[in-house]
Amino acid sequence: MAWGSSPAHLTYPHIERQGLLCLLGENADIDPLSPEVLVLDIVSEACALIEHLVGEQTEKDFQNELLSYWD
């Protein structure tokens, strides 16, 4: 895969069609006065998600993601 490209849609769970990572839930607690903390948290979450996706089977993640949209 070329630099800057994203995997085909539905290759991995938690990655949207445009290649965006689903990291923050709708109840995320964000402090607008500490953007540096937010950036560090998001980068940390992104790294953890990518490590999870390439290191494990993700069928259960796909099932949970599908059910979260129906909830």
MODELLER restraints for C-alpha pairs under 7 A, 6 or more apart:
rsr = mdl.restraints
at = mdl.atoms
rsr.add(forms.Gaussian(group=physical.xy_distance, feature=features.Distance(at['CA:6:A'], at['CA:19:A']), mean=5.30, stdev=0.5))
rsr.add(forms.Gaussian(group=physical.xy_distance, feature=features.Distance(at['CA:9:A'], at['CA:17:A']), mean=5.27, stdev=0.5))
rsr.add(forms.Gaussian(group=physical.xy_distance, feature=features.Distance(at['CA:12:A'], at['CA:53:A']), mean=6.70, stdev=0.5))
rsr.add(forms.Gaussian(group=physical.xy_distance, feature=features.Distance(at['CA:13:A'], at['CA:58:A']), mean=6.97, stdev=0.5))
rsr.add(forms.Gaussian(group=physical.xy_distance, feature=features.Distance(at['CA:13:A'], at['CA:61:A']), mean=6.17, stdev=0.5))
rsr.add(forms.Gaussian(group=physical.xy_distance, feature=features.Distance(at['CA:13:A'], at['CA:62:A']), mean=5.34, stdev=0.5))
rsr.add(forms.Gaussian(group=physical.xy_distance, feature=features.Distance(at['CA:14:A'], at['CA:21:A']), mean=5.94, stdev=0.5))
rsr.add(forms.Gaussian(group=physical.xy_distance, feature=features.Distance(at['CA:14:A'], at['CA:22:A']), mean=5.13, stdev=0.5))
rsr.add(forms.Gaussian(group=physical.xy_distance, feature=features.Distance(at['CA:15:A'], at['CA:21:A']), mean=4.66, stdev=0.5))
rsr.add(forms.Gaussian(group=physical.xy_distance, feature=features.Distance(at['CA:15:A'], at['CA:22:A']), mean=6.03, stdev=0.5))
rsr.add(forms.Gaussian(group=physical.xy_distance, feature=features.Distance(at['CA:23:A'], at['CA:45:A']), mean=6.57, stdev=0.5))
rsr.add(forms.Gaussian(group=physical.xy_distance, feature=features.Distance(at['CA:23:A'], at['CA:46:A']), mean=6.86, stdev=0.5))
rsr.add(forms.Gaussian(group=physical.xy_distance, feature=features.Distance(at['CA:30:A'], at['CA:38:A']), mean=6.88, stdev=0.5))
